Amino acid sequence: MVSETVEVALAEGSEALAALVTTAGARSGGDWAEVLLVDARADQRCVADAEAIAATARQALLAIVSDQCGAAAAYEAGATHVSLGDPTTESLTLALRFAGRYARRLRGTGRMRRAGEAVEGAVTRFIGDGDPAEPATVALVAITRFDTVNAAFGREAGDQLLRQAAARLAAVLPPSAVIERDHGARFVIAVREGGDAARARVAAIEGALGRGFTLGCEEARLGVRIGVAHREAGEPARSLVTRATEALANAAAGDGANVRFAPRLHVTAGLDLAADLHRAIDRREIDILFQPQVMLDSGRITGVEALARWEHPVHGVLGANTLFSAADRAGLGLALSEHIQLLALTRAAAWQGQLAALRVAVNVTAADLARSDFVTHFLSLVERSGIAPSRVTAEVTESGFVTDLPLAAERLEQLRARGLRIAIDDFGTGYSSLAYLKALPLDYLKVDRSLTKDIAGAPRARVVVRGILDIAAGLGLQTIAEGVENARERDLLAAEGCTLYQGFLCAGPLDERALKALVEGHRQ
């Protein structure tokens, strides 16, 4: 029997299964049923119709099909399936148990919620607030390349893919786990596990989402980035979610491992980075490096992206992710952003010779854009630095957190009216969206490394990248491929019409002396 009672609704034409449902210990339900059961043995096309009904009601769809082809059809529609011509009470009991649990998780993920609000509350209720006797782990799972699925297959296919992803996550998690939808193609997961058990669970999540997804007759492969935090004695849920978020940011920014674990609390506390930030700005410990951007058709370096670096007197060189995480904890995010922007613009304004012709891209965060005085403030930084506005690109980062697109578009358009250019960063990571291309006044689209690294691999990956480049060209945008590491990637991107690239094939982030030597060497 089903250990926890499951409410089941029978799809039209599936009434003959009613007796079997009762025998399996489930209960017939109406509009609020958790599971929609469909008998697809005679006609597998009914699965698609039932899927639409289940999606609207946020039910799990359980389809009984007669053969492996039918099983595939049911899976494509986002359904759990029992591939038995004559289902037994035992097989249906197990399937209903799984489907019921999945439905309860699905209904908990229907609204997009920010970590730290409803999601944080769910984690708090689940793990308690600091019981030192019980381990707990929070993982933030970000599905990357999701926008390319929407572009290639349509938004309905993207929604279907997310349902498949949620089902896979549910399948590898213990029944007691929390799984919440967060920020579009992101999930927040909490389990009462730690140590090796939690690491094995994270590996299972990565493996489940790394397999191809079936969309009709096509297969889509996505990327995944995971940030993980293990709870320490007395740690509240808010801190656990925050540390997992920071770990995910590190995973998303790197070109290496897809999974990043947050450092232990005492290590983070020992750094005391937030307390050092005020002094760091005054002592000029925060510096800027510049990564070249290269024209694919000519090989000329025409611009750079400004990247922050913190020369900490005790802990050495710290990157931008660590820097901004510390700033957010200290409430200094806007102050730090302003410091970096002005420093980068002032440095570039002083360049002479061949460097004086380079454009400089400075990062603009969602918090920057949300300032009521953003336009006048940013333009004042440009004026104070002395750089020509025509050399400046405002590069919008954290695009997934821009909540008021019309307002952001109005403000960015005012920058363009003064001669600046606008870029959107990390397109294709799951944080950006085609909606931003439609709404925001852009000059450049930066294609994320997670996409460019695949262009030399499977032909399907090349088709996806080609689609993005074609969309950008149709909108009159120049494209910048991020993270290009070898000549084959460069040549394939050039053949597909990409405009520029940046990455270690040319150079990593450089100080001004190294940048000058590189640019002069390129133009000899």
N, C-alpha and C positions, 0 to 999 in steps of 0.2 A: 504493500500500500504506500501511497505517497505520504511521507512522514509529516510534511507540512501541507495543509489543504490548499489545493490549487483551484482557482476559479477558471472554468473552461467555457468558451463559447464555440458553438459548432457553425462552421461556414455553411452557406447555402448549398444544399445537395449532400451534406455530410451527416445528416441526421441519423443514419444507420449506425454511427459510432457511439451513440448516446449510452447504450448499455455497457459498452466496453469502458467508457470513461467512468461510469459509476463503479464498475468492478475494480478499476484501478485506484479507487479511493478519491477521485477528484470530484468537484461539485460543479454543476452546470451554473453558469453565470450569464448575466446580460451585458449591458453596455460597459460595466466595470470589470468584466472578466480579464484575467491576466494573460490568458493564452487563447489564441484563435486556432482551432483545430480544423484542418481541411483534408478531406479524403481525395487524393489526387491520383488514385490508382487507375481510374478510367480515363481521365483527361488531365494531363499535367498542365495545360494552359490555365487552369483555374487557380494555380498557385499565384500567378502574377496579380490576378484580381483580388485574391485574398490578402496579398501583401499590401496592397494599397489601403485596404480596410484596416489591417493591423497597424500600419504606420500611422494612420490618422488617430486611432485609439491608443497608440503607444502600447500595443500588445506584442507578445512574442508569438510568432507564427510557427506552428508545428504542422508539417505536411507529411502525410503517409503516401509514399510513392512505391512503384512496383519494381523499378530496376535502377541500375546505376546511372543511366541517362536521366531518369527522373530525379534521382538524388542530386545530380548536378544542377538541373533546372531549379529545384527547390532552393539549393544553396545560393544560386545566382540571385534569387529573389530575396535573400536575406533570411531564409527560413531554416530553422532546425528541422531535420527530416528523419523519418524512420523508413528505411528502404526495405520494407517487408510487404509482401503481397498479402499476408494474413497476420497482422500484428497480434502479439500475445499480450496478456495482461502485464506480464513482467516488463516487456520491452516498452510498452506505453507508459507504465509507471515511472520508469527511469527517465524517459524522454520528457514527461510532464514535470517531473521534479526539476530537471535542468531548465526547461522552458519557463517555469514559474519563477525560479530564482533570477533568470535573465530578465524577465519582465519587470520584476521589482527593481532591479538595477537600472533598467532602461527608463522606467518612470522616474527614477531619481536623477536622470541625466537630461531630462527634456528641455529645461531652460539653460541657456548659457549663463554661467555664474563665474564671478571672479574669485580666484583663490584668495582667502582672507575674509570672504563674506560668507555666503551660504556654504560653500565648499569647506571652508575652515570650520564652520559649525558642525558639519557632518563628520569631519575628522575628529573634532573634540568629543562629540557624543560617542564615537566609536572607540577611541583609544583611551578616553579619560584624559585628565589634565595633569599628567606627570606621575602616575603610579610607577614607582621605581622597580616593582617586582615583575612587571610585565613588559616584554619587548614590543616595539612597534616600529613600523617602517612606512614612510610616505614616499610614493613615486609619482612624479609628473611625467606623463607620456605625451610627447608631441609628435604627431604624424606629419612628416614632411612630404613635399611634392604634391600635397593635396590639391592645390590650385590647378596643377597641370591636369588632374583628373577632371575637374570641373570644365577646364578649357577643352579637353579632348573629347569628353563623353557627355558633358552636360551636368547641370546641378543636381538633377534627380539621381544620376549615377553616383555623384559625390555623396549624397545623403545615404544611398544604398551602401556605399563602401563604408561609411561610418557605422552603419548598423552591423555590417559584417565584422568590423574591427571591434565593436563593443561585445559582440558575441564571442569572438576569439579571446578577448580579455576575460570575460566571464568564465570561459571554459578552463582557463589555466589558474584561476584564483580560487581560494577556499570559499565555501559558502558564506562565511561570516564577513568576507572582505567588503570594504566600501569602494565603489567605483562611481565617480561623478564626472559629468561632462563639463569642460571648462574651456573657454576661449575657442570655440569652433572645433578645430581638429586636435584638441588636447583633452586628456583624461587625467583626473587625480585619483590615485589608488592608495588605500591604506590597508595594511595587514598587521595582524598581531604576531609578527615574526621579526627576528633579528638575525644578525650574523650570517652564517653559511646558508641557513634556510631562506632568508630574505634574498640573498644574492642569487640563489638558485631560482627563486620565484621571478626575479627581474630578468634573468637569462631566459626563462620560459616565455615571459612577455615579449622580449625582443625577438625570440624565435617565432612566436605565433604571428607577430605583425610583419615579420620579414618575408613570409611566404607570399606568393602572388595572390591577388584578389581577382575573382571572376566577375566580370561585368558583361552580361550577355554572352556573346561569342568571343569577347576580348579578355585579355588578362592585363591587369594593372599591377605594377610593383611600386611600392612606396618606400620611403625611408622612415626611420624612427629615431628620435632623440629622447633620452630618458634622464631625468635628474632624480637622485635618490638621497634621502636623509634617514638615518637610523636614530631613533629617539634615545636620548641619554637620560639618566636618572633625574626626575624632577622637571624635565623639559616640557613646557606647555605646547599644545597643538599649534598655536600661532607660529611659534619659533620653528617647529618642525616643517610646516608648510613653506615658511619663508626660506629655510635652508634648502629645501628641495627645489624651490623656484630658482634660487641662485645656481644650484648645480645644473639645472636644465639650461640656464643661460650660458653656462660654460660649455655644455655639450653642444648647444646650437652654434656657438661661436667657433668651435674648434673643427679641424679637419681630421681629427683622429678618432678616438673611441666614441661610439654612439651613446654610451652610458657614462655618466659622471656621478660620483658619490660626494656628498657634501663633507667637508672636513669635520672632525669632531668638535664639539662645542668648546671644549677648553682650548683647542688650538685657535679657533676663531676669536674667542674672547682674549686669548693671550696676545693676538696681534693688535687688538684695540685700535683697528684702523680708523673707525669712525671718529674716535677722539683725536686722532692725529691729523685729520683732514684740514682743519683750520690752519694748523702750523705748516702743513705741507704746502698749501697755497702761498703762504707768506714766505716760506723758505725756498720757493721755486724748485721744490722736489718733483713737481708734476711737469713733465716735459711732453713734447710732441715728436712723433715720428711720422714719416711720409711714405706712403706706398705708391709707386708709379702706376699710372694708367696708360696703356699703350694702344695706339691705333693698329688694328689688325691688317689693314691694307698696306700700310707703309712701314710699320715697325717703329714709328716715332712716338716718343713719350710726350704727351700733350697735357697731362694733368696728374694730380696726386690726391690721395685721400689722407686726411689728417687723423692720426690715431694717438690716443693718450697713452702715456707711460709714466708710472710712478716710481721714482728712485727712492725707495724707502730706506732710511739710514740703518735699519736693523734687519729688515726682511728682504732687502734686495729689490729687484725689478718686479713690479706688479702690473698686470695688464688692465685694460679698460674695464673688463667685467668685474674684477675684484674692486676696482676703484669706484665704480658706480654703485655696486652693492653696498659698500661702506657708506657712500654718500646718502643713499636712500635710508639706511638705518639712522643716520645722523640728521636727516631732514635737510641735507645740503645738495640735493640733486640739481636744482636750478642754479645754485651758485657755482657748482662744479662745472656744469654745462657751459655757463657764461665764461668762466675762466678759460676753459679749453678752447672755446670758439674764438675768443679775443686773442689768445696766445697764438693760435694757428694762423689767424688772419694777419696779425702783426708780423709774424715771421715771414710769411709769404710776401707781404707788401715790401719788405726790405730786400728781397732777392734782386740780384742784378744779372746781367748777361743773359744766357740762355734760360736760366731759371725764371726770369722775369716774365716769360711768356706762358708759363704753366698756369693752368686753372687749379684751384684748390677746393676740395669738397670737405665741408665740415658737417658733422652730425647734428641733426636737430631732432630732439626726442618728442614723444607725444606730450610730455609735460611742458616742454617749451612751447609747442603749438597751442596748448590750452591757455597760456597766459593771455590776459585781456590786452596787454600792451606788447604782444609778441612782435608785431611788424615794426613798430617804432623802435623797440629795444634792439632787435636784430640789426636793423639798418643803422642804428647808432654805433653798434660794434664795428660794422663795416667802415663807417665814416671815421671812427676813432683810430682804426688800424691804418688807414691811409691806402688801402688796397682798392683797385678799380672794381666796381661792382660786377663788371663783365667777366672778371676772373673767378667769381665766387659761385660755388654750387652748394645749395642747402640740401643735404642728404637726409631724407626723412627715415629715421630708424623707428623701431617699435611700432610699425604701421598698424599692427593688429590692435593696438590700444588707442588708436585715434577714433574716438566715439562720435564726434560731430563732423562728418565729412563735408557738408556744405560750408561750415564755418572755416574748417581747415583749408578748403579750396579757395575761399575768399582771401584768406590771409596769405597763402602762397602765391596767389595771382598778383597781390600787391608787391611782393618781392620781385616777381618776374617783370612787372611794370617798371621797376627801377633798374633792370638790366641783369639781375641775378638769374641763375638757372636752378631747376629743381630736379632732384633724383629721388627715387624710391629704392630703399635698400633691401637686400635679401629676398628678392621676389622668388616665390616657389617654396618657401620654408613652411608654409602653413600659417604663418603670422600675417602674411600679405594676402591680398585678394584681388581678383579681377575688378571688384567694385572700386578699388582705389585707382585703377587705371582709368576707369570711366569717369570718376568724380574729380580727381585731383589734376591740376594743371602741371604736367610733367614734361621734362626734357630728356631725362635718362631713366632707363629701367635697368637695375642691377640684378643679374641672374645669379641666384645663389649657387655656391659651390656644390651643394648636394645634387644639383642638376648637371652642372658642367662636367663633373667627374664621370658621369655616365655616358657622355656623348660618344666616347670611344668604345663603348661596350655594346649592349644589345641594340639592334636596329630600332626597337620600339622607343627606347630612351631618346634616340636621335630625333624621332618623329615628334616627341613631346617638346624637346628643346626647339625644334623647327617651328612648332606651333606658337610657342611663346614669342620667338623672334619675329614671326610673321604678324602676330597681333601688334607687337611694338612698332614694326614698320608701318602697318596700316594706320596707326595712331600718330605717326610722324616722330616717334621716339628713337633716340640713339640707345644702344644696348651695351652694357658693360658686363662681361663675364667675370665672376669672382673665382679666385682660387685656382687659376689655370697653372698646371704644374709641368706639362710636357708639350712638345711640339705637335704631337698628334692631336691633342685636345685643341690647341691653338688653330691648327690648320682646318679641322672639321668645323670649328666655330666660324672661322672666316668663310668657309664654303657655304655655310648656312646664312650668312649675311650679318653676323654679329659685328658691331662697330669697334669696340675696344675690349681689352682684357686687363685684369690685374692679377698678380699671383707670383709664386716663386719661380716660374719660368723666366720672368724678367728679374724680379727682386722682391724680397720681403719688405717690411717697414724699415726705412732708413733714416739716419740722422741727416742733417742738412749737408754736411761735408761729403758723405757717401752719395747722397742724391746728386750733388753737383758733379762729382766725378762720373757717375753713371750717365747723366744727361749729356755731358760733354763728350763722353766716349761714344754714345749712340749717334751723335751728329757730326762726327769727324768724317 
